[in-house]
Amino acid sequence: MSYRPHNSPLAENVAPVLERGAFTAAKRTLYVVATPLGNLRDLTLRALDVLRSADLILAEDTRVTAKLLSAYGISAPMRALHQHNEKSAVLFVIAALNEGKSLALVTDAGTPGISDPGAKLVNEVKNAGFLVAPIPGACAIAAAISGAGLLAEQFYFVGFLPSQKKARNEILMRLRGLECALVFYEAPHRVKETLAEFARVFEGDRDLIVARELTKTFETITRVPSAHISDFVDTHPETEKGEIVLILDAPFCDQHESTTPVLDDAVLRWLQALLEELPPARAAKVVAAATGIPRETIYQEAMRVQEIRGSGFGKK
């Protein structure tokens, strides 16, 4: 496949770099290629090399991938591979690899195989003895977590919950006892129902981070205090549009009134000053390290201060 910069500004910008040390897709190899979530400039140089040199691109939606390829001046044959034909496409893919072809697998956005088609194909290709090479890049999980400022030091990726209410409830009940952050993907039309279930099952024990439209023009990453999870969509109707990642942060520690440290005036003034420059999670971490007061206690006070100020969720 040839890479031909034409009228695309993106193609013109990357052409000189691609000419230096360009990578060529190897024969009899399946490349699993991450593509941008929204911002086309998040496509890596190695991914560009593979897409311009592979014999065939397997795309979740060829119309979506055609727009990406056009932006970079790439002309390449494509074949659809999505959740409805992934199983039946295996024989075709293995036959193509047997013929010595190089193939690139992409989805509409992000990394194939992560709540997107690709995992079954990769498994079958590896079982058939062919090389599978990941080309890492954009991933909604990583993007959301990196911008969330989590208190949790570990996370559990759930992905999409089942559409059946009973099955959803069973999964959430199993997750309730985990102390790590819980990461979900959710469709816009189901997000209101899902948040209501979060509020019911987790009973105000966790704050929520809503990450939507990542890398796009209207990207937002918002921390929602646990008390406001169930009514968040009502106050933010835009949440029912666009791609969404939901993260339930680590649960608050059980704290009884008699053992909860009281923040004195000096600590409160220090916390309020830090909140002028830092998001609540980082401000709480600094104050906790200096005072020995549990971070969860300080964090809850930080969120209360932010609510009173009515100024969003702090500066970054």
Sequence and secondary structure as in RCSB ss.txt:
>XXXX:A:sequence
MSYRPHNSPLAENVAPVLERGAFTAAKRTLYVVATPLGNLRDLTLRALDVLRSADLILAEDTRVTAKLLSAYGIS
APMRALHQHNEKSAVLFVIAALNEGKSLALVTDAGTPGISDPGAKLVNEVKNAGFLVAPIPGACAIAAAISGAGL
LAEQFYFVGFLPSQKKARNEILMRLRGLECALVFYEAPHRVKETLAEFARVFEGDRDLIVARELTKTFETITRVP
SAHISDFVDTHPETEKGEIVLILDAPFCDQHESTTPVLDDAVLRWLQALLEELPPARAAKVVAAATGIPRETIYQ
EAMRVQEIRGSGFGKK
>XXXX:A:secstr
  B   S HHHHHHHHHHTSS     TTEEEEE B SS GGGS HHHHHHHHH SEEEESSHHHHHHHHHHTTB 
  EEE  TTTHHHHHHHHHHHHHTT EEEEE SSB TTSSSTTHHHHHHHHHTT EEEEE    HHHHHHHTT  
S S EEEEEE  SSHHHHHHHHHHHTT  SEEEEEE GGGHHHHHHHHHHHHTT S EEEEESTTSTT EEEEE 
GGGSTTHHHH GGGGSS EEEEE        TTTS    HHHHHHHHHHTTTS HHHHHHHHHHHH   HHHHHH
HHHHHHHHHTSTT   
